[in-house]
Structure formats: structure tokens, C-alpha cells
Amino acid sequence: MSLTNKDLLARRANAVPRGVATSTPVFADRAENAELWDVEGRRYIDFGGGIAVLNVGHRHPKVMAAVKTQLERFTHTAFQVSAYESYIALAEKLNARAPFTGPAKTIFFSTGGEATENAVKIARAATGRNGVIAFCGGFHGRTLLASAMTGKVLPYKAPFGTLPGQVYHLPFPDGQDVSVEDSLKMLNFLFASDIGPEQVAAIIIEPVQGEGGFRIAPTSLLKHLRALCDEHGIKLIADEVQTGFARTGKLFGIEHSGVEPDLVSVAKSLGGGMPISGVIGRAELMDTVPPGGLGGTYAGAPLACAAALAVLDVIEEEKLIDRANAMGERFKSRIQGWHDRTDLLPVSAPRGLGAMIAFDILETQKGTEQRAGFAAQVCAKACEKGLILLSCGVKGATIRLLTPLTASDALVDEGLDIIEQVLKELA
């Protein structure tokens, strides 16, 4: 008997807790580059990329070959027990590409939440301080400390009781309600009322907020934070879990600003579909943690390291940084056209960097007020038409495009055509 999406949804409801959400009713059977086929054989264009994991696409041949080669040698030893060369080679490659000057070192983990938490652990070890400053709308993971740093109560914090303390949030400049000056004023209030700068270990920020709606961190804000960190001995953490590895038209999103962080958390597209994350940091900071203070049983697993080495080669060989910029211009041109039309559901002008582009569903044509919660309807309608599309944003009104950078122009246009059809039908 053939599997169906309906049957699997029923089995899922009985076997899997509802705390893990799934944005589509589609169960994958196979995938290739930027296309996916469900268990019923239906084809979908993938504009979600496994939530920014597949910058090099599903099953890139070079990644598959690297994993197969490693699979034939060994699958696991635990780096803390018997180390292996691929871990070191990957660290060396990332150290050479670190978005800051001076010697770098890199350690690997498995998930983005582990990367952000360990970046904070390293900052605390280096400074002897506890405080962490993050931003409203930011997303840093679902473990307890990562949830505390995430700047959104529902669904990430509300049910889980008291979260780790000494984590503070500033409003993120959105270009409308909150300016850079507003954020910095609140930072001064924070220093005066809750925690002095000499007690702060780290400031963590996404160069472009992911779950928060693809809002770009203004360069002026990042420069001020860098100066403040230098003045008070605070470590600046760039959370590049979603922005990293060519998505923004640079290898790392922070590079657009010219600001150098002290620590960089990475994950998602580094592994090309294999679970791997890491922290890249200034060497003197990374070495402040004594042996045994960092690691994990599966951290930097052999198969994932092999995949990640191939991913870095693919980014370079296929010029995916240039491709991200070209793809982003294609996205922005179409979205701007939708913004200018009156026969479609009202949408904002596009925003983002490289191929990390988003737009908002609006209440009125040429207005600014977002239609809260409506992006999910757009995504559901797109899925019915064969396009996997993801929403985000503080108000749930944002459509984000995370198309594999290896997708052809023809496939990109086919996906954009589906979005346009949905906007017309829902107008």
C-alpha cells in the first residue's frame, strides 16, 4: 500500500508531540537541487531550503561524494576520543575565512543553538562576566540559554518557566518604529538601571534577523556596538547561523558592514544537509576555556565535516557568492513589481542582502502596517500550487525567500510566478 500525506499526518499526530511544528502537510520522499517530491509523487519547488540549510541545494553531487567516501571509512569516533583530519581541515578553512583580522580558531558542534550557547560560554570564560545583551526579534535557538537570548516570547519562551538570567534585550532598529538612536538610548538605560557594562560578557546580534523578518542590522548600529565592546571589554558575537555561507552575497553577513566580531556562530548551510555547527573566534578567546569545557559526543561528526569541506569548495568553484547577488536582484525586481501593482495582495518593497530577501503582506496598498499572521495563508496557498515557502517576522506577516543558490533562473521564475498567482487570488 502506497504512503499518503494524509495517512502520515494521522500517524504523526499519534506518535510525535505537537511541540515540533511542521509548516507544510507534505512528507518528503526524495529531493534534488531545488526540487522536492512528496510520498505521493507530487513535485514542489523548494524556496525554503530546509530553513536556510541548503544553499548548495539538495544532494549536491560533490557533497554526496564526500559523504559517501567518508561513510566507507568510518562514521564516528567522537573527536574527544580519536580525532580525525577532516575536523582540523575544516577548522583551518574557516579560520582562513574568518571575518576578522588576526589568528582564529574554530570548534564544531551539531546545531545552531549549540553554536550560540557555546559562543556565550567562551565569552564568559574570556571575560569572567555573566551578562548577555541580545535584541528583540532575534532568534538564537531553542535550548534554554538560546531561548533566553531569543527576542520573542511566543512560542519560544512562554511554556518553559524561568529561563537563564542576566540576559537583556534591546529594541532592534526596524527603520519605522525604532531607530538606531532609540536602540542606543535603551542601551544606556540598560547600563544605568539593570547591568553595568563591566558586567556584560557579550552582545549577540544577527547581521540580518532571520525569524525576526529579514531585518538588516544597520551598519551604524554595528559600528557603535563594536566601539562599545572595545571600550568595555565586551565580546561581540555575530550569529551567522542563517546568514552564513554565501546567502547574503558575502561568505558571512557581517562582512557587509566592515565590522569585525570577536566570535561567530555558524550552522545550517555549512553542512549542506548534514548536521554541523560551530564557533569561529579570535584564537586568544577560544583558548581561554580549559580542556573538557567544550565539545559534544556528535560535535563535528566525520560525515558532517566531510560534507562541510565539500560545501566550501562548491561555494568557491560555482561562485555562489556572485550567484546570491544575481538571484537577489531577480527576487527584488519581481517583488518591487508586485509592490507597485494594485491588482495583487498589498506587499511591501523587498528588503534583505544577497539572496536573503523578504517582503511583508500589508493591510493597505502602499501602506506600512503589516497584516498580522497572514503570511501563513500565503505559504499554505503556495504549497497547494507546488511551492514550498516560509514565513517569518515578529507579526507573522513576512514571506522569506531561502531558495538554494544552485537553482536555475527558470526554476526561480517558476516559483516566483506561483507567488504572484497566490497574491492575485488572495487580493
N, C-alpha and C positions, 0 to 999 in steps of 0.2 A: 504494500500500500504506500502510495506516494505521500510525502510530507506536505502539509499545507501551512500557510502562515496562521490561519485561524486555529488549527489544532495545536500548533506550537505556542500560540498566545495562551490557550487554555492550560497547557502543561506548565508554562512559565508561571502563570498565576498561582498554581498549586504548589510549585516547587521553589520559587525564588521570591524573597521578600520584596515588598513594594518600595523599599528604600532605595533600591537601584532602579532609576528610571530609564526608559528607552524612548527615544524621540520619534521613532517610526514603528509601524506594525510589520516591518519587513525582517525576515530571517535570511541571512546571507547563506548562499551555497558556494559561490565562487566569485572571484573578482580579478580584474586585470587593468592595470594603469588607472584610469579614472572612470571605470565602469564596474558595476556590480550586478550579479544575477541572484535572485532570491530562490528559495527552495521550490517555487512553482515555475521557475524558468523565466520570470519576467526580468527585463533589463532595466537598470537605473543608471543615470549619470550621477557621479558622486561629487557633489560640491561641498561635502563635509570633511572628507579626508580623514575619517576616524577621529574627529576633533583635532585637526592640525597635526596629525601624526604622519600623513602620507605625502609630504612634499615631493618625494620621488615616485609617488604612485604605488598602487597595489602591485606586489610581486615584481618589482623591478628585476630584470634578469641578472644584473650584477649583484644585487643584494641576495637573490635566491642562490646564486652560485657560491657566494661567500659562506652563506649559512650551510649549504649542503657540504661544502668542503670541511667546515668545522665539525659538522654533525658526524662525519666519518672518522674524526679523530677522538674527540671526547665532548661530552655535553656539560659536565660540571665537575669542579674540584673544590670550589669555594676559594676565592682569591686569598683569603686569610689562611688557608691550609697549604695549597700548592698553587703558586701564581702562574701566570701564562703571559706570553709575549704580546698577544693582541691587546690586552688591557693596557700595557705600557705603551704600545704603538699608538693606540687611540688617545691616550693622555698626551703623548708627545705632539700629535697632530693638533689637538685642541689648544695646548699650551702655545704653540706657534701661531695660532689664530686668535688668541685671547684679545678682547677689545680693550686692552690697557697695556701700557709700557712696562718693561721690566720683566724679571723671571716670573713664570706662572707654574702652578701645579694643579692637577685635576684628580678628583676622586669620583668613583661611579657608584650609583645606586640603581633602583629599579623603577621608581615612579616620580612624578613631578613633586608630589607632596614631600617625599623623602628629600628631594633636592633642596626645596625651600627650607625645610626644617634643619637640615644639616648645614646650610649656609648660615642660619642663625646660630647654631651650635658653635660653628667656627668663629663667628663674630664675637660671641660671648666669651669663648676661650681666649681670644686675642685681646679683648678689652677688659675682661674681668667685670663686665657690666651685664645687666639683665634686660633693660628696656628695648622695645622694638616699636618703631613707628611705621605704619602702613597707610593705605589710602582707601577711602570709601569707594566701593565699586570694584576694588581689586579682588582677584581670585588667586589663591596660593596653594590650594589643595584641600583635602577633606579629613586629614588626620587632625588631632586635637589642636596642636600648635598652629598648623596650617589653617584650620578653620578659624582660630582666633585672629589670625592675620588677615583672613578674607574679609572684605568690607561689605558683607551682605548677610543679614540675619536669616531670612528665609530663602532657601531651605537648609542653609549650611550650618546654622548655629542653634536655632530655636529649641530643638528637642533634646539637646545634649548636655544640659546643665552648665555648671561652672567651667569655663574654659581657662587655659593657662593665663595668668595675669601679666601685668606690665606690657601689654600690647595696646597701642593707641592708634587712632585713626584720624587722618586729616581729610577734608573735602578735596576731591580731585577736580582740577580745572576742566570744565566742560565747554568753555567758550560761550556759555549763555548765562547760567545762574551763578556760576563760580568762576572767578578769575584767578590767575596766578597770585595776584596780590592778596586775594581772600585766603587762599591756602596758606600763604606765608604768614599772614596775620594770625590765623588759627594756630600755626606752629609756635608763634611767640606766646600766644595764650597758653598753649600746652606746656611750654617750658616754664611759664610763670605759675601755673596752677596745679599741675599734676606730676611732672617729672623734669628734673633739670637735665640739660644736655650732657653733663658729665656722668649721668646715669644711663645714657642710651648707648646700647651696643651697636644697633644697626637701623638703617632706614631701608625698607624694601619697596621697590616700585617696578611695575611693568612698563617698558618703553611704549607699548601700546596695550591698553587694557583689553583682555580677551573677553571673558564673561561679562565684563563691565560695559561692553558696547563698542569695542574697537576705537576707543578714545585715545588719541595720541598725547603722551606726556609732553608738554611744551618744553622746548629747549631751555627757555629762561628758567623754568622751574628746576630742571635737572642741573643746570649750572649753579643755581643758588644752593641746592642740596649738596652738591659737590664741595662748594666753598664752606658750607656749614659743617660738613663732615670733616673736612681738613682742619677747621678751626678747633673743633671739639673732640677730635679723635674717634668719631663715629665711623662705622664701616657702611659703605653704600652697596646695597645688593641690587643688581639688575635681574629681575625674574624674567628670563628669556624662554620659559617653558613653551609658550605658544608662539612667540615672535622669532625664535631662533631658526637658524639653518635655511636662510635664503628667503623666507616667507615675506619679509618686508622690503626686499630689494637690497639688503645687505646681509652678510652672514648672521649678524646679530643686530637687533633693532636699535640698541643703544648707540650704534655707530653713526646713526643719522644725526645725533646731537653733538658728537665730538667729545662728549663727557665720558670719562673713564671710571668705571665702577671698581670696587675692590674685590667683589665676589659676583659670580654669575651662575645662576641656577639654570640648568638645561634639561630637556627631556624630549618627549613627543617625537618630532621628526628626526631626531638624531638616530633613532633605531630603524627607521624605515619599516615599521610594523612590529619590530621586536622590542620588548620592554627594557628600556635602559634610561637612566637619568644621571645627572652628575652635578658637581660644583667645580667650576674653574675659578681659581683665586690667585691673588698675589702670593708668591711662594712663602714669604715670611709669615703670612697669616695662616696659610694652610698647615704649616709645621708647628703651630702653637698647640695643637691637640696631640696628646701623648698616644703612643701605640695602643690600639684597642678601643680608643674613644670613638672611632668612626668605622663604618662598614656595614655588612649585612650578608646573610647566607647566600642570597642570589645576586648581590650587588655586583654590577659589571660582569654579568654572566658571559661565558665564552661565545655562545651563539649570538648574543646581542652585540658584543664587541666586534665580532666579525661583520655583522650587518652594518654597524655604525661606520666602520672603516670604509666599507663599500659606499655608503651614503655620501660620505665626504668626497670620495672620488667622483661619484656621479654628479654632485653639485658643481664640481670644478670642470669635469670633462664635458658636461652638457650645458655649461654656462647657465645654470638655473637662477643665478642672481639676476642676470640680464633678462632671463625669461620671466622672472617675477615682475620686473618693472614693465615689460611689454604687456603681460597679461593684465596687470593692474590698470594700465591705460585703457585696455579694451573694456574692462569692467566699468571704469569710471565714465567712459564715453556713453555706454548704454544706460547707466543709472542716471546720468545727467539728462539724457534724453527723456527718461521716464519722469524725472522731476519737472521737466518743462511742459509735459503734456497735461491736458485736462480731462482726458477720457479714461485715465487709469486711477487706481487707488492712489491717493496722495502719498508721495515719498519725499524724503529729504534728498539733498545733494549727497554725492558719495563722499566718504572720508576713509582715511587709512593710509598705509605706506606699502609700496610694492604691490603684491597680490593679496595683502591682508586688508580687504576692502569691505565696507559695510554701508548700509543705509537704513533709515528709520521709516516705519509706517507712521504717517501723520494723521491728525484729526481733520485738517483742512488743507486745501491746495495752497502751496507757498507759505503755510504756517510753520510754527516751530513746535507746537505741542504734540508730543508723541501719543499714538493710540495704544494705550497700555494693554499689554497682553495679546495684541492682535498678530504679532509675528508668528505665533504658533499656528494660527489658522492658515497663514500664507504657506508655511512649511508643510502642513498637512495636505493642502491642495496640490502643492508641487509634487509631493510624494505620490499622490494619486496619478499624476501625469508622467511619473518616471524620473523624478529628480530628487535626490537626497540633499536637503537644505537644512541649515541650522539657524536657530535664533539665539539671541543673547540680549544684553542690555539690562540696566537697572530696572527699567519699566517693562521689559519683555516686549519691546516694540522694534527691535533691531534684527535685521537679516544680515548674517555674516557669510562671506564667501571664502572658503578654505579649499578651493579646488587644487588637486595635485598640479604641481608646476610642470609636470610632464604631459599634461593634457594637450591635445591638438587644438588649434584655433577653431576647427569645425565643431569639435565636441563642446568647447566653451560656448560657442554661439548657439548650439542646440540647447544647452542648459539655460542660457540667458533668454532664449525665445520662450522657454517654458515659464520662467519667472514673469515675463511680460504678459503671457496668456493669463496667468493667475491674477496679476494685478488688474487686468481688464475685466475678468469675470467677477472679482470681488469689489469692483468700483461701485 
